Amino acid sequence: MIAIDRMTPGSPPAGFSFARTGRGGEGEWSVVEDPTSSTGRGIEQSSADRTDYRFPLAITDSFSAADVAVELRFKAVGGRIDQAGGIAVRLEDADNYYVARANALEDNVRFYRVVNGRREQLEGANMKVTANEWHTLGLRAEGERFTVSYDGKALFSVTDKTFTEAGGVALWTKADSVTRFDQVRITTLSQGGD
């Protein structure tokens, strides 16, 4: 579990580096006070740059794994173009990774691979994603199988062989999404399960 409660409000989240896929400005990541979060604090991407093909990333430092389970809570706080939050895994760099994301304007959860900066949807599900409420998003990567869960329920699994090596984990947003993250839990899976 990433200790957001020990981070300093108003500062960038400790233990992260920042990048962007696509065009537009860099993301603006900081620790914010939020009485509705589990510890009273959250990590927020607050830049409202409306560039459509823009995906700010907050990458966890000194972590790399191929088989990993990531679960977090996110809250879509604002955005006119998008209100999205997601999890990137097997991140090689800002242009190569897998991402599971939920979008409160589109009411859906999607799973993509991003190859050389190009995003391609592999699977998705339509469901209510309420803005200004905390939701849980999970992504489990085991070998070629990826399982996406939302609010505690598995939505779908997909297989893909694009990225098989160990890579980083990142928080992800899109366009002008102002999104908060809480309870970020990263678990390395041993070979053949946990």
N, CA and C atoms as an extended XYZ file, in Angstrom:
582
Properties=species:S:1:pos:R:3:atomname:S:1:resname:S:1:resid:I:1 pbc="F F F"
N         0.856       -1.188        0.000 N   MET     1
C         0.000        0.000        0.000 CA  MET     1
C         0.893        1.239        0.000 C   MET     1
N         0.612        2.149       -0.901 N   ILE     2
C         1.367        3.398       -0.947 CA  ILE     2
C         0.863        4.305        0.174 C   ILE     2
N         1.779        4.804        0.979 N   ALA     3
C         1.419        5.558        2.192 CA  ALA     3
C         1.128        7.021        1.870 C   ALA     3
N        -0.046        7.260        1.285 N   ILE     4
C        -0.434        8.628        0.916 CA  ILE     4
C        -0.585        9.488        2.166 C   ILE     4
N        -0.990        8.879        3.280 N   ASP     5
C        -1.200        9.625        4.518 CA  ASP     5
C         0.097       10.223        5.062 C   ASP     5
N         1.251        9.701        4.635 N   ARG     6
C         2.546       10.229        5.105 CA  ARG     6
C         3.110       11.285        4.159 C   ARG     6
N         2.398       11.542        3.057 N   MET     7
C         2.884       12.521        2.079 CA  MET     7
C         2.427       13.931        2.467 C   MET     7
N         3.151       14.931        1.961 N   THR     8
C         2.898       16.328        2.304 CA  THR     8
C         1.881       16.962        1.349 C   THR     8
N         0.718       17.422        1.887 N   PRO     9
C        -0.258       18.095        1.030 CA  PRO     9
C         0.361       19.314        0.335 C   PRO     9
N        -0.020       19.511       -0.922 N   GLY    10
C         0.497       20.620       -1.706 CA  GLY    10
C         1.791       20.310       -2.436 C   GLY    10
N         2.381       19.135       -2.171 N   SER    11
C         3.623       18.726       -2.830 CA  SER    11
C         3.330       17.589       -3.802 C   SER    11
N         4.228       17.368       -4.770 N   PRO    12
C         4.074       16.186       -5.625 CA  PRO    12
C         4.171       14.924       -4.753 C   PRO    12
N         3.461       13.847       -5.116 N   PRO    13
C         3.519       12.626       -4.302 CA  PRO    13
C         4.932       12.044       -4.273 C   PRO    13
N         5.411       11.749       -3.066 N   ALA    14
C         6.749       11.173       -2.892 CA  ALA    14
C         6.786        9.771       -3.486 C   ALA    14
N         7.921        9.415       -4.097 N   GLY    15
C         8.076        8.068       -4.634 CA  GLY    15
C         7.505        7.879       -6.028 C   GLY    15
N         7.205        8.991       -6.706 N   PHE    16
C         6.669        8.931       -8.074 CA  PHE    16
C         7.508        9.808       -8.994 C   PHE    16
N         7.571        9.420      -10.255 N   SER    17
C         8.078       10.299      -11.305 CA  SER    17
C         6.937       10.483      -12.297 C   SER    17
N         7.053       11.472      -13.166 N   PHE    18
C         5.898       11.882      -13.971 CA  PHE    18
C         6.238       11.917      -15.455 C   PHE    18
N         5.254       11.552      -16.266 N   ALA    19
C         5.436       11.515      -17.711 CA  ALA    19
C         4.081       11.763      -18.363 C   ALA    19
N         4.077       11.788      -19.702 N   ARG    20
C         2.831       11.981      -20.442 CA  ARG    20
C         2.914       11.225      -21.750 C   ARG    20
N         1.833       10.532      -22.087 N   THR    21
C         1.669        9.933      -23.404 CA  THR    21
C         0.886       10.935      -24.243 C   THR    21
N         1.255       11.083      -25.506 N   GLY    22
C         0.486       11.953      -26.397 CA  GLY    22
C         0.977       13.382      -26.403 C   GLY    22
N         0.034       14.312      -26.589 N   ARG    23
C         0.358       15.729      -26.778 CA  ARG    23
C        -0.120       16.557      -25.591 C   ARG    23
N         0.068       17.879      -25.695 N   GLY    24
C        -0.411       18.786      -24.655 CA  GLY    24
C         0.577       18.925      -23.517 C   GLY    24
N         0.123       19.617      -22.467 N   GLY    25
C         0.973       19.893      -21.321 CA  GLY    25
C         1.193       18.677      -20.440 C   GLY    25
N         2.210       18.782      -19.595 N   GLU    26
C         2.477       17.736      -18.615 CA  GLU    26
C         1.344       17.709      -17.590 C   GLU    26
N         1.209       16.608      -16.894 N   GLY    27
C         0.240       16.534      -15.809 CA  GLY    27
C         0.707       17.342      -14.613 C   GLY    27
N        -0.218       17.699      -13.739 N   GLU    28
C         0.097       18.393      -12.490 CA  GLU    28
C        -0.373       17.494      -11.351 C   GLU    28
N         0.580       16.792      -10.750 N   TRP    29
C         0.273       15.810       -9.705 CA  TRP    29
C         0.641       16.376       -8.340 C   TRP    29
N        -0.268       16.268       -7.388 N   SER    30
C         0.027       16.731       -6.033 CA  SER    30
C        -0.796       15.943       -5.023 C   SER    30
N        -0.368       16.051       -3.776 N   VAL    31
C        -1.110       15.447       -2.667 CA  VAL    31
C        -2.104       16.492       -2.184 C   VAL    31
N        -3.371       16.088       -2.042 N   VAL    32
C        -4.422       17.013       -1.612 CA  VAL    32
C        -5.134       16.470       -0.377 C   VAL    32
N        -5.668       17.398        0.407 N   GLU    33
C        -6.526       17.022        1.530 CA  GLU    33
C        -7.885       16.629        0.959 C   GLU    33
N        -8.432       15.512        1.427 N   ASP    34
C        -9.759       15.073        0.996 CA  ASP    34
C       -10.390       14.291        2.143 C   ASP    34
N       -11.337       14.914        2.861 N   PRO    35
C       -11.928       14.237        4.012 CA  PRO    35
C       -12.706       12.968        3.652 C   PRO    35
N       -13.043       12.802        2.350 N   THR    36
C       -13.789       11.598        1.957 CA  THR    36
C       -12.858       10.427        1.631 C   THR    36
N       -11.537       10.658        1.589 N   SER    37
C       -10.611        9.553        1.298 CA  SER    37
C       -10.367        8.751        2.568 C   SER    37
N        -9.727        7.600        2.426 N   SER    38
C        -9.540        6.702        3.569 CA  SER    38
C        -8.645        7.291        4.652 C   SER    38
N        -7.674        8.152        4.255 N   THR    39
C        -6.739        8.721        5.234 CA  THR    39
C        -6.823       10.237        5.302 C   THR    39
N        -7.788       10.829        4.588 N   GLY    40
C        -7.905       12.282        4.583 CA  GLY    40
C        -7.053       12.960        3.528 C   GLY    40
N        -6.319       12.140        2.728 N   ARG    41
C        -5.489       12.668        1.650 CA  ARG    41
C        -5.633       11.809        0.415 C   ARG    41
N        -5.350       12.415       -0.725 N   GLY    42
C        -5.349       11.673       -1.981 CA  GLY    42
C        -4.282       12.238       -2.894 C   GLY    42
N        -3.976       11.511       -3.959 N   ILE    43
C        -3.081       12.007       -5.004 CA  ILE    43
C        -3.978       12.503       -6.129 C   ILE    43
N        -3.769       13.755       -6.555 N   GLU    44
C        -4.643       14.352       -7.563 CA  GLU    44
C        -3.847       14.804       -8.777 C   GLU    44
N        -4.424       14.536       -9.952 N   GLN    45
C        -3.933       15.128      -11.207 CA  GLN    45
C        -4.886       16.282      -11.471 C   GLN    45
N        -4.364       17.526      -11.432 N   SER    46
C        -5.246       18.697      -11.459 CA  SER    46
C        -5.162       19.525      -12.738 C   SER    46
N        -4.244       19.207      -13.662 N   SER    47
C        -4.157       19.984      -14.898 CA  SER    47
C        -5.419       19.772      -15.732 C   SER    47
N        -6.018       20.873      -16.173 N   ALA    48
C        -7.244       20.795      -16.977 CA  ALA    48
C        -6.954       21.078      -18.452 C   ALA    48
N        -5.744       20.735      -18.909 N   ASP    49
C        -5.383       20.864      -20.329 CA  ASP    49
C        -6.355       20.008      -21.142 C   ASP    49
N        -7.053       20.631      -22.095 N   ARG    50
C        -8.105       19.923      -22.834 CA  ARG    50
C        -7.618       19.159      -24.049 C   ARG    50
N        -6.306       19.065      -24.255 N   THR    51
C        -5.792       18.284      -25.380 CA  THR    51
C        -6.364       16.876      -25.292 C   THR    51
N        -7.057       16.426      -26.338 N   ASP    52
C        -7.772       15.144      -26.259 CA  ASP    52
C        -6.821       13.958      -26.113 C   ASP    52
N        -5.809       13.872      -26.970 N   TYR    53
C        -4.920       12.704      -26.917 CA  TYR    53
C        -3.756       13.021      -25.979 C   TYR    53
N        -4.061       13.040      -24.670 N   ARG    54
C        -3.120       13.429      -23.625 CA  ARG    54
C        -3.372       12.555      -22.407 C   ARG    54
N        -2.337       11.847      -21.980 N   PHE    55
C        -2.501       10.887      -20.890 CA  PHE    55
C        -1.396       11.074      -19.847 C   PHE    55
N        -1.629       11.911      -18.819 N   PRO    56
C        -0.635       12.102      -17.764 CA  PRO    56
C        -0.440       10.826      -16.939 C   PRO    56
N         0.823       10.568      -16.582 N   LEU    57
C         1.190        9.379      -15.815 CA  LEU    57
C         1.963        9.775      -14.562 C   LEU    57
N         1.633        9.135      -13.443 N   ALA    58
C         2.431        9.226      -12.217 CA  ALA    58
C         2.972        7.820      -11.984 C   ALA    58
N         4.271        7.649      -12.212 N   ILE    59
C         4.899        6.318      -12.235 CA  ILE    59
C         5.566        6.043      -10.888 C   ILE    59
N         5.253        4.890      -10.299 N   THR    60
C         5.876        4.530       -9.031 CA  THR    60
C         7.360        4.290       -9.253 C   THR    60
N         8.179        4.913       -8.416 N   ASP    61
C         9.622        4.764       -8.525 CA  ASP    61
C        10.049        3.390       -8.015 C   ASP    61
N        11.156        2.920       -8.549 N   SER    62
C        11.830        1.697       -8.089 CA  SER    62
C        10.882        0.505       -7.927 C   SER    62
N         9.958        0.338       -8.864 N   PHE    63
C         9.114       -0.859       -8.871 CA  PHE    63
C         9.056       -1.382      -10.299 C   PHE    63
N         9.252       -2.692      -10.435 N   SER    64
C         9.153       -3.323      -11.739 CA  SER    64
C         8.744       -4.770      -11.554 C   SER    64
N         7.704       -5.196      -12.271 N   ALA    65
C         7.253       -6.586      -12.231 CA  ALA    65
C         6.432       -6.866      -13.482 C   ALA    65
N         6.437       -8.118      -13.906 N   ALA    66
C         5.590       -8.517      -15.027 CA  ALA    66
C         4.233       -8.968      -14.503 C   ALA    66
N         4.254       -9.833      -13.482 N   ASP    67
C         3.017      -10.355      -12.898 CA  ASP    67
C         2.702       -9.552      -11.646 C   ASP    67
N         1.604       -8.822      -11.711 N   VAL    68
C         1.283       -7.876      -10.646 CA  VAL    68
C        -0.225       -7.699      -10.539 C   VAL    68
N        -0.693       -7.428       -9.332 N   ALA    69
C        -2.088       -7.058       -9.106 CA  ALA    69
C        -2.084       -5.657       -8.510 C   ALA    69
N        -2.827       -4.746       -9.133 N   VAL    70
C        -2.920       -3.377       -8.647 CA  VAL    70
C        -4.387       -3.071       -8.389 C   VAL    70
N        -4.663       -2.523       -7.212 N   GLU    71
C        -6.020       -2.087       -6.903 CA  GLU    71
C        -5.930       -0.704       -6.286 C   GLU    71
N        -6.842        0.170       -6.669 N   LEU    72
C        -6.861        1.512       -6.112 CA  LEU    72
C        -8.283        2.038       -6.091 C   LEU    72
N        -8.459        3.106       -5.324 N   ARG    73
C        -9.715        3.841       -5.367 CA  ARG    73
C        -9.451        5.127       -6.133 C   ARG    73
N       -10.419        5.541       -6.958 N   PHE    74
C       -10.286        6.796       -7.696 CA  PHE    74
C       -11.607        7.546       -7.624 C   PHE    74
N       -11.506        8.856       -7.775 N   LYS    75
C       -12.690        9.713       -7.792 CA  LYS    75
C       -12.504       10.730       -8.906 C   LYS    75
N       -13.437       10.738       -9.866 N   ALA    76
C       -13.424       11.726      -10.947 CA  ALA    76
C       -14.012       13.020      -10.391 C   ALA    76
N       -13.167       14.046      -10.248 N   VAL    77
C       -13.569       15.292       -9.614 CA  VAL    77
C       -14.032       16.322      -10.642 C   VAL    77
N       -13.416       16.317      -11.839 N   GLY    78
C       -13.784       17.305      -12.846 CA  GLY    78
C       -13.273       16.928      -14.213 C   GLY    78
N       -13.657       17.745      -15.202 N   GLY    79
C       -13.246       17.525      -16.579 CA  GLY    79
C       -14.425       17.675      -17.516 C   GLY    79
N       -14.235       18.452      -18.581 N   ARG    80
C       -15.304       18.613      -19.567 CA  ARG    80
C       -15.122       17.686      -20.749 C   ARG    80
N       -13.861       17.399      -21.114 N   ILE    81
C       -13.575       16.483      -22.213 CA  ILE    81
C       -13.645       15.042      -21.707 C   ILE    81
N       -13.049       14.818      -20.542 N   ASP    82
C       -12.994       13.476      -19.954 CA  ASP    82
C       -13.013       13.551      -18.441 C   ASP    82
N       -13.449       12.451      -17.825 N   GLN    83
C       -13.371       12.284      -16.368 CA  GLN    83
C       -12.945       10.844      -16.128 C   GLN    83
N       -11.636       10.606      -16.285 N   ALA    84
C       -11.138        9.235      -16.289 CA  ALA    84
C       -10.011        9.043      -15.287 C   ALA    84
N        -9.914        7.822      -14.794 N   GLY    85
C        -8.805        7.413      -13.944 CA  GLY    85
C        -8.424        6.002      -14.297 C   GLY    85
N        -7.118        5.682      -14.210 N   GLY    86
C        -6.712        4.343      -14.609 CA  GLY    86
C        -5.422        3.873      -13.968 C   GLY    86
N        -5.092        2.617      -14.296 N   ILE    87
C        -3.902        1.921      -13.816 CA  ILE    87
C        -3.117        1.458      -15.034 C   ILE    87
N        -1.840        1.831      -15.097 N   ALA    88
C        -0.953        1.320      -16.151 CA  ALA    88
C        -0.011        0.284      -15.538 C   ALA    88
N         0.200       -0.831      -16.266 N   VAL    89
C         1.141       -1.869      -15.819 CA  VAL    89
C         2.071       -2.247      -16.968 C   VAL    89
N         3.150       -2.950      -16.609 N   ARG    90
C         4.202       -3.340      -17.561 CA  ARG    90
C         4.668       -2.143      -18.377 C   ARG    90
N         4.753       -1.018      -17.693 N   LEU    91
C         5.134        0.224      -18.336 CA  LEU    91
C         6.623        0.200      -18.664 C   LEU    91
N         6.929        0.219      -19.964 N   GLU    92
C         8.322        0.300      -20.420 CA  GLU    92
C         8.766        1.752      -20.423 C   GLU    92
N         7.888        2.627      -20.920 N   ASP    93
C         8.108        4.072      -20.945 CA  ASP    93
C         6.741        4.715      -21.177 C   ASP    93
N         6.727        6.045      -21.360 N   ALA    94
C         5.454        6.767      -21.476 CA  ALA    94
C         4.646        6.393      -22.712 C   ALA    94
N         5.234        5.633      -23.642 N   ASP    95
C         4.537        5.277      -24.876 CA  ASP    95
C         4.264        3.790      -25.037 C   ASP    95
N         4.606        2.973      -24.027 N   ASN    96
C         4.448        1.518      -24.147 CA  ASN    96
C         4.027        0.907      -22.818 C   ASN    96
N         2.748        0.460      -22.754 N   TYR    97
C         2.202       -0.121      -21.527 CA  TYR    97
C         0.789       -0.642      -21.771 C   TYR    97
N         0.239       -1.317      -20.748 N   TYR    98
C        -1.184       -1.677      -20.715 CA  TYR    98
C        -1.869       -0.722      -19.742 C   TYR    98
N        -3.151       -0.426      -19.990 N   VAL    99
C        -3.891        0.411      -19.045 CA  VAL    99
C        -5.348       -0.041      -18.950 C   VAL    99
N        -5.837       -0.113      -17.707 N   ALA   100
C        -7.265       -0.282      -17.439 CA  ALA   100
C        -7.744        1.056      -16.911 C   ALA   100
N        -8.878        1.547      -17.458 N   ARG   101
C        -9.369        2.841      -17.003 CA  ARG   101
C       -10.893        2.871      -16.972 C   ARG   101
N       -11.411        3.713      -16.070 N   ALA   102
C       -12.850        3.943      -15.956 CA  ALA   102
C       -13.104        5.408      -16.278 C   ALA   102
N       -14.253        5.695      -16.930 N   ASN   103
C       -14.561        7.052      -17.359 CA  ASN   103
C       -15.986        7.418      -16.943 C   ASN   103
N       -16.101        8.490      -16.131 N   ALA   104
C       -17.410        8.898      -15.601 CA  ALA   104
C       -18.249        9.642      -16.635 C   ALA   104
N       -17.643       10.198      -17.679 N   LEU   105
C       -18.448       10.852      -18.725 CA  LEU   105
C       -18.982        9.840      -19.721 C   LEU   105
N       -18.233        8.766      -19.940 N   GLU   106
C       -18.654        7.753      -20.919 CA  GLU   106
C       -19.361        6.562      -20.272 C   GLU   106
N       -19.305        6.461      -18.930 N   ASP   107
C       -19.891        5.321      -18.213 CA  ASP   107
C       -19.387        3.993      -18.776 C   ASP   107
N       -18.061        3.821      -18.741 N   ASN   108
C       -17.500        2.552      -19.174 CA  ASN   108
C       -16.134        2.315      -18.536 C   ASN   108
N       -15.719        1.059      -18.601 N   VAL   109
C       -14.392        0.628      -18.161 CA  VAL   109
C       -13.748       -0.029      -19.374 C   VAL   109
N       -12.505        0.341      -19.675 N   ARG   110
C       -11.833       -0.167      -20.870 CA  ARG   110
C       -10.432       -0.661      -20.521 C   ARG   110
N        -9.940       -1.591      -21.349 N   PHE   111
C        -8.572       -2.082      -21.237 CA  PHE   111
C        -7.884       -1.858      -22.576 C   PHE   111
N        -6.719       -1.190      -22.547 N   TYR   112
C        -5.982       -0.850      -23.761 CA  TYR   112
C        -4.545       -1.335      -23.675 C   TYR   112
N        -3.943       -1.492      -24.843 N   ARG   113
C        -2.493       -1.541      -24.902 CA  ARG   113
C        -2.073       -0.274      -25.628 C   ARG   113
N        -0.961        0.309      -25.179 N   VAL   114
C        -0.406        1.503      -25.793 CA  VAL   114
C         0.952        1.097      -26.349 C   VAL   114
N         1.091        1.155      -27.670 N   VAL   115
C         2.319        0.741      -28.349 CA  VAL   115
C         2.836        1.925      -29.156 C   VAL   115
N         4.053        2.356      -28.855 N   ASN   116
C         4.653        3.521      -29.522 CA  ASN   116
C         3.708        4.728      -29.495 C   ASN   116
N         3.020        4.909      -28.345 N   GLY   117
C         2.137        6.051      -28.160 CA  GLY   117
C         0.754        5.903      -28.756 C   GLY   117
N         0.481        4.771      -29.445 N   ARG   118
C        -0.845        4.538      -30.045 CA  ARG   118
C        -1.657        3.628      -29.145 C   ARG   118
N        -2.873        4.049      -28.821 N   ARG   119
C        -3.737        3.314      -27.911 CA  ARG   119
C        -4.694        2.422      -28.701 C   ARG   119
N        -4.799        1.171      -28.286 N   GLU   120
C        -5.690        0.224      -28.963 CA  GLU   120
C        -6.518       -0.516      -27.914 C   GLU   120
N        -7.841       -0.431      -28.043 N   GLN   121
C        -8.721       -1.093      -27.065 CA  GLN   121
C        -8.724       -2.599      -27.291 C   GLN   121
N        -8.550       -3.351      -26.195 N   LEU   122
C        -8.601       -4.813      -26.264 CA  LEU   122
C        -9.904       -5.369      -25.705 C   LEU   122
N       -10.514       -4.644      -24.762 N   GLU   123
C       -11.763       -5.131      -24.146 CA  GLU   123
C       -12.412       -3.964      -23.416 C   GLU   123
N       -13.693       -4.125      -23.089 N   GLY   124
C       -14.387       -3.071      -22.352 CA  GLY   124
C       -15.743       -3.526      -21.864 C   GLY   124
N       -16.303       -2.727      -20.969 N   ALA   125
C       -17.643       -2.996      -20.429 CA  ALA   125
C       -18.303       -1.654      -20.134 C   ALA   125
N       -19.594       -1.561      -20.422 N   ASN   126
C       -20.353       -0.350      -20.131 CA  ASN   126
C       -21.003       -0.497      -18.763 C   ASN   126
N       -20.862        0.522      -17.927 N   MET   127
C       -21.468        0.520      -16.598 CA  MET   127
C       -21.433        1.922      -16.029 C   MET   127
N       -22.213        2.147      -14.992 N   LYS   128
C       -22.281        3.468      -14.384 CA  LYS   128
C       -20.989        3.750      -13.628 C   LYS   128
N       -20.332        4.866      -13.977 N   VAL   129
C       -19.165        5.358      -13.253 CA  VAL   129
C       -19.550        6.752      -12.773 C   VAL   129
N       -19.861        6.883      -11.503 N   THR   130
C       -20.382        8.127      -10.949 CA  THR   130
C       -19.254        9.096      -10.639 C   THR   130
N       -19.407       10.333      -11.094 N   ALA   131
C       -18.426       11.368      -10.773 CA  ALA   131
C       -18.548       11.758       -9.299 C   ALA   131
N       -17.465       12.271       -8.728 N   ASN   132
C       -17.416       12.746       -7.348 CA  ASN   132
C       -17.761       11.676       -6.321 C   ASN   132
N       -17.543       10.419       -6.675 N   GLU   133
C       -17.684        9.304       -5.736 CA  GLU   133
C       -16.482        8.396       -5.908 C   GLU   133
N       -16.035        7.806       -4.802 N   TRP   134
C       -14.919        6.863       -4.876 CA  TRP   134
C       -15.379        5.548       -5.475 C   TRP   134
N       -14.592        5.018       -6.386 N   HIS   135
C       -14.806        3.696       -6.973 CA  HIS   135
C       -13.494        2.931       -6.898 C   HIS   135
N       -13.588        1.612       -6.918 N   THR   136
C       -12.394        0.769       -6.890 CA  THR   136
C       -12.153        0.221       -8.289 C   THR   136
N       -10.901        0.304       -8.744 N   LEU   137
C       -10.500       -0.243      -10.031 CA  LEU   137
C        -9.344       -1.196       -9.777 C   LEU   137
N        -9.391       -2.365      -10.400 N   GLY   138
C        -8.327       -3.344      -10.223 CA  GLY   138
C        -7.847       -3.886      -11.560 C   GLY   138
N        -6.556       -4.161      -11.628 N   LEU   139
C        -5.969       -4.775      -12.819 CA  LEU   139
C        -4.966       -5.820      -12.360 C   LEU   139
N        -5.180       -7.056      -12.810 N   ARG   140
C        -4.301       -8.167      -12.480 CA  ARG   140
C        -3.654       -8.656      -13.768 C   ARG   140
N        -2.314       -8.643      -13.793 N   ALA   141
C        -1.559       -9.100      -14.960 CA  ALA   141
C        -0.797      -10.354      -14.562 C   ALA   141
N        -1.134      -11.471      -15.198 N   GLU   142
C        -0.486      -12.753      -14.911 CA  GLU   142
C        -0.186      -13.443      -16.225 C   GLU   142
N         1.091      -13.483      -16.587 N   GLY   143
C         1.450      -14.073      -17.867 CA  GLY   143
C         0.798      -13.291      -18.994 C   GLY   143
N         0.038      -14.007      -19.840 N   GLU   144
C        -0.649      -13.349      -20.963 CA  GLU   144
C        -2.067      -12.908      -20.603 C   GLU   144
N        -2.505      -13.183      -19.357 N   ARG   145
C        -3.898      -12.902      -18.967 CA  ARG   145
C        -3.989      -11.646      -18.111 C   ARG   145
N        -4.972      -10.798      -18.461 N   PHE   146
C        -5.225       -9.556      -17.743 CA  PHE   146
C        -6.685       -9.558      -17.303 C   PHE   146
N        -6.918       -9.328      -16.015 N   THR   147
C        -8.271       -9.305      -15.481 CA  THR   147
C        -8.543       -7.933      -14.886 C   THR   147
N        -9.646       -7.332      -15.303 N   VAL   148
C       -10.034       -6.001      -14.843 CA  VAL   148
C       -11.249       -6.126      -13.943 C   VAL   148
N       -11.189       -5.461      -12.784 N   SER   149
C       -12.320       -5.461      -11.851 CA  SER   149
C       -12.720       -4.027      -11.533 C   SER   149
N       -13.982       -3.871      -11.168 N   TYR   150
C       -14.527       -2.549      -10.855 CA  TYR   150
C       -15.463       -2.698       -9.669 C   TYR   150
N       -15.240       -1.883       -8.646 N   ASP   151
C       -16.036       -1.935       -7.414 CA  ASP   151
C       -16.176       -3.364       -6.887 C   ASP   151
N       -15.047       -4.099       -6.918 N   GLY   152
C       -14.984       -5.421       -6.305 CA  GLY   152
C       -15.466       -6.579       -7.157 C   GLY   152
N       -15.935       -6.308       -8.378 N   LYS   153
C       -16.420       -7.385       -9.247 CA  LYS   153
C       -15.543       -7.505      -10.484 C   LYS   153
N       -15.143       -8.742      -10.810 N   ALA   154
C       -14.376       -8.961      -12.039 CA  ALA   154
C       -15.281       -8.659      -13.227 C   ALA   154
N       -14.797       -7.826      -14.150 N   LEU   155
C       -15.586       -7.444      -15.325 CA  LEU   155
C       -15.270       -8.318      -16.524 C   LEU   155
N       -13.974       -8.487      -16.804 N   PHE   156
C       -13.572       -9.264      -17.977 CA  PHE   156
C       -12.103       -9.633      -17.856 C   PHE   156
N       -11.727      -10.650      -18.624 N   SER   157
C       -10.325      -11.042      -18.776 CA  SER   157
C        -9.997      -11.051      -20.253 C   SER   157
N        -8.747      -10.775      -20.556 N   VAL   158
C        -8.292      -10.746      -21.946 CA  VAL   158
C        -6.865      -11.282      -21.960 C   VAL   158
N        -6.473      -11.889      -23.078 N   THR   159
C        -5.088      -12.334      -23.202 CA  THR   159
C        -4.395      -11.509      -24.280 C   THR   159
N        -3.120      -11.223      -24.042 N   ASP   160
C        -2.334      -10.449      -24.999 CA  ASP   160
C        -0.857      -10.715      -24.720 C   ASP   160
N        -0.035      -10.698      -25.787 N   LYS   161
C         1.398      -10.997      -25.663 CA  LYS   161
C         2.281       -9.817      -26.042 C   LYS   161
N         1.736       -8.609      -26.133 N   THR   162
C         2.534       -7.470      -26.589 CA  THR   162
C         3.685       -7.169      -25.634 C   THR   162
N         3.372       -7.040      -24.345 N   PHE   163
C         4.395       -6.750      -23.332 CA  PHE   163
C         4.451       -7.914      -22.353 C   PHE   163
N         5.579       -8.609      -22.322 N   THR   164
C         5.713       -9.777      -21.441 CA  THR   164
C         6.748       -9.566      -20.352 C   THR   164
N         7.595       -8.553      -20.521 N   GLU   165
C         8.676       -8.307      -19.555 CA  GLU   165
C         8.169       -7.500      -18.362 C   GLU   165
N         8.981       -7.494      -17.313 N   ALA   166
C         8.673       -6.666      -16.149 CA  ALA   166
C         8.642       -5.201      -16.557 C   ALA   166
N         7.761       -4.445      -15.913 N   GLY   167
C         7.654       -3.019      -16.191 CA  GLY   167
C         7.080       -2.301      -14.989 C   GLY   167
N         6.950       -0.993      -15.136 N   GLY   168
C         6.480       -0.169      -14.037 CA  GLY   168
C         4.973       -0.158      -13.897 C   GLY   168
N         4.519        0.503      -12.822 N   VAL   169
C         3.098        0.707      -12.541 CA  VAL   169
C         2.879        2.210      -12.422 C   VAL   169
N         1.773        2.706      -12.973 N   ALA   170
C         1.516        4.150      -12.930 CA  ALA   170
C         0.034        4.440      -12.728 C   ALA   170
N        -0.233        5.593      -12.126 N   LEU   171
C        -1.572        6.175      -12.123 CA  LEU   171
C        -1.714        6.892      -13.463 C   LEU   171
N        -2.933        6.925      -14.007 N   TRP   172
C        -3.156        7.379      -15.388 CA  TRP   172
C        -4.414        8.229      -15.434 C   TRP   172
N        -4.384        9.316      -16.214 N   THR   173
C        -5.601       10.089      -16.484 CA  THR   173
C        -5.607       10.476      -17.961 C   THR   173
N        -6.692       11.142      -18.384 N   LYS   174
C        -6.835       11.500      -19.798 CA  LYS   174
C        -7.325       12.939      -19.943 C   LYS   174
N        -6.734       13.636      -20.925 N   ALA   175
C        -7.173       14.989      -21.316 CA  ALA   175
C        -7.282       15.898      -20.097 C   ALA   175
N        -8.483       16.476      -19.862 N   ASP   176
C        -8.639       17.438      -18.762 CA  ASP   176
C        -9.226       16.811      -17.505 C   ASP   176
N        -9.129       15.495      -17.380 N   SER   177
C        -9.647       14.810      -16.184 CA  SER   177
C        -8.929       15.307      -14.932 C   SER   177
N        -9.699       15.782      -13.973 N   VAL   178
C        -9.164       16.055      -12.638 CA  VAL   178
C        -9.599       14.859      -11.798 C   VAL   178
N        -8.627       14.043      -11.413 N   THR   179
C        -8.914       12.756      -10.790 CA  THR   179
C        -8.086       12.588       -9.527 C   THR   179
N        -8.699       12.023       -8.487 N   ARG   180
C        -7.992       11.722       -7.237 CA  ARG   180
C        -7.844       10.215       -7.084 C   ARG   180
N        -6.736        9.825       -6.461 N   PHE   181
C        -6.431        8.412       -6.231 CA  PHE   181
C        -6.178        8.186       -4.750 C   PHE   181
N        -6.594        7.003       -4.262 N   ASP   182
C        -6.506        6.661       -2.847 CA  ASP   182
C        -6.295        5.148       -2.743 C   ASP   182
N        -5.773        4.695       -1.645 N   GLN   183
C        -5.613        3.253       -1.363 CA  GLN   183
C        -4.981        2.511       -2.531 C   GLN   183
N        -3.820        2.959       -2.960 N   VAL   184
C        -3.121        2.319       -4.058 CA  VAL   184
C        -2.344        1.117       -3.503 C   VAL   184
N        -2.759       -0.075       -3.913 N   ARG   185
C        -2.149       -1.310       -3.411 CA  ARG   185
C        -1.545       -2.074       -4.606 C   ARG   185
N        -0.241       -2.336       -4.516 N   ILE   186
C         0.474       -3.056       -5.593 CA  ILE   186
C         1.025       -4.337       -5.001 C   ILE   186
N         0.664       -5.473       -5.600 N   THR   187
C         1.105       -6.777       -5.127 CA  THR   187
C         1.817       -7.508       -6.254 C   THR   187
N         3.076       -7.881       -6.015 N   THR   188
C         3.803       -8.701       -7.003 CA  THR   188
C         3.301      -10.133       -6.872 C   THR   188
N         2.953      -10.741       -8.001 N   LEU   189
C         2.459      -12.115       -8.013 CA  LEU   189
C         3.633      -13.056       -8.285 C   LEU   189
N         3.708      -14.112       -7.506 N   SER   190
C         4.767      -15.100       -7.772 CA  SER   190
C         4.395      -15.877       -9.025 C   SER   190
N         5.374      -16.521       -9.618 N   GLN   191
C         5.132      -17.290      -10.842 CA  GLN   191
C         4.056      -18.326      -10.572 C   GLN   191
N         3.047      -18.373      -11.426 N   GLY   192
C         1.983      -19.378      -11.290 CA  GLY   192
C         0.913      -19.003      -10.290 C   GLY   192
N         0.853      -17.762       -9.877 N   GLY   193
C        -0.221      -17.332       -8.959 CA  GLY   193
C         0.350      -16.798       -7.680 C   GLY   193
N        -0.563      -16.419       -6.755 N   ASP   194
C        -0.058      -15.846       -5.502 CA  ASP   194
C        -0.462      -16.646       -4.301 C   ASP   194
